[in-house]
């Protein structure tokens, strides 16, 4: 079943953060994932917005969790954790009526 990571965070060090996306894109491809949305200028309709909002589609929950736990992701994760604040990552299942 398809799942989505919904990520929101505030970037506090854009120069450091710029090292994160190139490595992540390569890793996402390894797990059959794709970035569905990524925006630094999302419009808050309700609540308090964060600077970066992204949605990433994975073919399965297993693939999403394997990607997150992949040893190659750990140094990238460290970069993200140093470069952002107020991070939320939620894994949700695709809607099936």
Secondary structure, DSSP 8 states (H G I E B T S, - for coil): --EEEEEEEEES-HHHHTTHHHHHHHHHHHTT-EEEEEESS---SSS---SEEEEEEES-HHHHHHHHH-HHHHHHHHHHHHHEEEEEEEEEE----
